[in-house]
Amino acid sequence: MSETPREPRKFLVVVDETPECEQALLYAARRAERTGASVVALVVVAPSEFQHWLGVEERMREEAEEEANELLDRALNRLSKYTVKEPERRVVIADRTDGIRQLIAEDPSIAVLVLAAAGGPDGPGPLVSAIAGGQAGRYPVPITLVPGGLTVEEIDAIT
């Protein structure tokens, strides 16, 4: 009896405008390179922005997806100086935590969720706070939190 070949495991990184996002992407990319895995870069767009007439709603959704892809372009362009393998790009329209869980449910190859925590006085950031503050047990994969203040050298040392 032959087994179905499994896809390589994937590290999921939520891409946003925060400065620490770059550390999460770099950590995931380096870890993926060293373990034969790949990276999925995800932007989650909130659906509440689309509460208008059908034509307006459709155009707003298209604009939001364009902005999400531009955000991915910028983030992955910065990452390209550190890694050669291009991450898979995904845009999901949903509540942020629901969108993350939705993508994990859709792609069984996602094995780890990688997030970066801000190091400032305002705490680790809203996404990390939401997930670590009670929702962590609702995720079917391990969650890796990368300190946002790590240097490239420090990330290399731990991956």
Summary of the structure (lengths in Angstrom):
residues: 159
radius of gyration: 16.3
end to end distance: 36.3
largest distance: 56.6
contacts: 472
relative contact order: 0.22
helix: 47%
strand: 20%
